[in-house]
């Protein structure tokens, strides 16, 4: 009897992201593309120490979230009406680079919009997530593409990134 040929694949497994961090007071949602390896391992948004996300948000809001534990960071964001999520629900990716994302499946934004009608502004953390900005603008959201907080995006320094983050994370007016 002939044995079947073994098929070896280097295909990465399907990765699944996190649920949204939102409440009934969330008016602004920061959307990343998909959690990196460190975040997936820690089951926390922006867990990679070199990612500037928590520093940028803290400086933008004038609130120290960096020194807090993860749950307190999330509560601090929510207290300012800001939530977190990602564009993709799941994808295939080796490593943490956005450019390596394959087979991305979008999160259920229709469901989020229906359950959170007070959500008015979407801020995309970087260009990969920002590719969805026009789609959401057509659905009535204010949108902004922020410079990526990733250490891989080194074309702008922290202070340059911070200026854009401060403008976009300010109060939302009707």
C-alpha positions in Angstrom: 0.0 0.0 0.0 1.3 3.4 -1.0 1.7 5.9 1.8 0.3 9.4 1.2 2.7 12.2 0.5 3.1 14.5 3.5 2.3 18.1 2.8 4.5 20.5 4.7 3.3 24.0 4.9 4.8 27.1 6.4 1.4 28.7 6.6 0.9 30.6 9.8 -2.2 29.7 11.9 -5.3 31.8 11.8 -5.0 34.4 14.6 -8.0 35.9 16.4 -8.1 39.5 17.8 -9.7 40.9 20.9 -13.2 42.2 21.6 -13.8 46.0 21.5 -13.1 48.1 24.5 -16.2 50.3 24.5 -19.0 51.5 26.8 -22.1 53.6 26.4 -20.0 56.8 26.8 -17.5 55.9 24.0 -17.6 58.7 21.3 -14.2 58.0 19.8 -12.7 54.6 18.8 -9.1 54.1 18.1 -8.7 51.3 15.5 -5.5 49.4 15.0 -5.0 46.9 12.3 -4.5 43.7 14.3 -2.6 42.9 17.6 1.0 42.1 17.3 2.7 39.0 18.8 3.4 40.6 22.2 -0.2 41.8 22.5 -1.6 38.4 21.5 0.7 36.7 24.0 -0.3 39.1 26.8 -4.0 39.3 25.7 -3.6 43.1 25.9 -3.9 45.9 23.3 -0.5 47.5 22.7 1.5 45.3 25.0 4.8 45.6 23.1 6.9 47.9 25.3 8.5 49.8 22.3 5.0 50.6 20.9 4.3 54.3 21.7 0.5 53.9 21.9 0.1 54.3 25.7 2.6 57.2 25.8 0.8 59.0 22.9 -2.6 58.6 24.4 -1.4 59.6 27.9 0.2 62.8 26.6 -2.8 63.5 24.3 -5.2 63.2 27.2 -3.0 64.8 29.9 -3.5 61.6 32.0 -0.8 59.2 33.0 -2.0 55.8 31.7 1.6 54.4 31.2 2.2 53.8 34.9 -1.1 52.0 35.4 -1.9 48.3 35.1 -3.7 47.2 31.9 -7.2 47.2 33.3 -6.7 50.7 34.8 -5.4 51.9 31.4 -8.6 50.7 29.7 -10.7 52.3 32.4 -8.8 55.6 31.9 -9.4 55.5 28.2 -13.1 54.8 28.7 -13.4 57.6 31.2 -12.3 60.0 28.4 -14.9 58.5 26.0 -12.3 56.6 24.0 -12.4 53.0 23.1 -10.1 50.5 21.3 -10.5 47.9 18.7 -9.0 46.6 15.5 -10.0 46.6 11.9 -9.5 42.9 11.5 -11.2 40.2 13.6 -8.8 37.6 12.4 -6.0 37.1 10.0 -3.0 35.0 9.0 0.3 36.6 9.8 3.8 35.6 10.7 5.4 38.2 13.1 3.9 41.5 13.9 4.2 43.7 10.8 1.0 45.0 9.2 2.5 44.3 5.8 2.5 40.6 6.7 -1.3 40.4 7.3 -3.0 38.0 5.0 -6.6 36.8 4.8 -7.9 39.5 7.1 -11.5 39.3 8.1 -13.1 42.5 9.2 -14.7 43.0 12.6 -18.5 43.4 12.9 -18.7 47.2 12.7 -22.4 47.2 11.8 -23.2 45.5 15.1 -21.0 48.0 16.9 -22.6 50.9 15.2 -26.1 49.6 16.1 -25.2 49.0 19.7 -23.2 52.3 20.2 -25.0 55.1 18.3 -23.1 57.7 20.3 -19.8 56.6 18.6 -19.0 59.4 16.2 -15.3 59.4 15.5 -12.9 56.7 14.3 -9.1 57.3 14.6 -7.0 54.8 12.7 -3.6 54.0 14.2 -1.5 53.9 11.0 -2.0 53.5 7.3 -3.0 49.9 7.2 -5.9 50.4 9.5 -6.5 53.8 7.7 -7.3 52.0 4.5 -10.8 51.7 5.9 -11.3 55.4 6.6 -13.3 56.2 3.4 -15.6 53.2 4.0 -16.5 54.5 7.5 -16.7 58.2 6.4 -19.4 57.1 3.9 -21.3 55.6 6.9 -21.4 58.9 8.8 -18.3 58.7 11.0 -15.7 61.4 11.4 -12.4 59.8 10.6 -8.8 60.5 11.1 -5.6 58.5 10.2 -3.1 58.9 12.9 0.7 58.3 12.5 1.3 54.8 13.6 2.4 54.2 17.2 4.4 51.2 16.0 8.2 51.4 16.5 8.4 50.1 12.8 7.1 53.6 11.8 10.2 55.7 12.4 9.7 58.3 9.7 8.3 60.7 12.4 9.6 61.1 15.9 7.4 60.9 19.0 6.8 64.7 19.2 5.7 64.9 15.6 3.3 61.9 16.1 2.0 63.5 19.3 0.9 66.7 17.6 -1.5 64.7 15.4 -2.7 62.5 18.2 -3.5 65.5 20.4 -5.5 67.2 17.7 -7.6 64.1 17.0 -8.1 62.9 20.5 -9.5 66.2 21.6 -13.2 66.8 22.4 -15.6 65.7 19.7 -18.1 68.4 18.8 -21.5 67.6 17.3 
